[in-house]
Amino acid sequence: MSGTYTAEMRPGATEHYNKPDYRVCAAVVDTPQGAYYIKMTGPAKTVASAQADYEKFLSSLKFN
């Protein structure tokens, strides 16, 4: 997902990040022990350049 990244600077803060042209990739990996949430967030160009490695990492996960 691409867009403007907005989030609290810290929990409960009134200040927020406001970073345009950001991107997030997110995955939920279900395991017998529960779900794991794996996110990659950053500037759109940086995330795009790491997309293939992110997908390779996700496909390499194995749970015994």
C-alpha positions in Angstrom: 0.0 0.0 0.0 1.3 3.5 -0.9 0.5 6.9 0.5 1.2 9.3 3.4 2.5 7.7 6.5 0.9 9.1 9.6 1.4 7.8 13.1 1.9 9.0 16.7 5.5 9.9 17.5 5.1 7.8 20.6 2.0 6.2 22.3 -0.4 8.9 23.4 1.5 11.7 21.8 -0.3 14.6 20.1 2.6 15.0 17.6 2.3 12.8 14.5 4.6 11.7 11.7 3.4 13.0 8.3 5.6 11.5 5.6 4.3 11.5 2.0 5.3 8.9 -0.6 5.7 6.0 1.8 4.8 2.4 1.3 4.0 -0.6 3.5 4.1 -4.3 2.8 2.4 -6.5 5.4 1.8 -10.2 5.8 0.1 -12.4 8.4 1.8 -15.8 8.9 -0.4 -18.3 10.6 1.4 -20.9 12.7 0.2 -23.6 15.2 1.4 -21.2 18.0 -0.6 -18.2 16.6 -0.2 -15.5 14.0 2.9 -13.5 13.2 2.6 -10.1 11.6 5.5 -9.1 9.4 5.6 -5.5 8.1 8.1 -3.4 6.0 7.5 0.3 6.1 9.5 3.1 4.5 10.0 5.5 1.7 8.3 4.1 -1.5 11.5 3.8 -3.5 13.3 2.0 -0.7 10.5 -0.4 -0.1 10.1 -1.1 -3.8 13.8 -1.9 -4.1 13.5 -4.4 -1.2 10.2 -6.0 -2.3 11.7 -9.1 -3.9 13.9 -9.8 -0.8 10.8 -9.3 1.4 8.8 -11.9 -0.6 11.8 -14.3 -0.7 12.0 -14.0 3.1 8.3 -14.8 3.5 8.5 -17.8 1.2 11.5 -19.1 3.2 9.6 -19.3 6.5 9.2 -22.8 7.9 7.7 -23.8 11.2 8.5 -27.2 12.8 
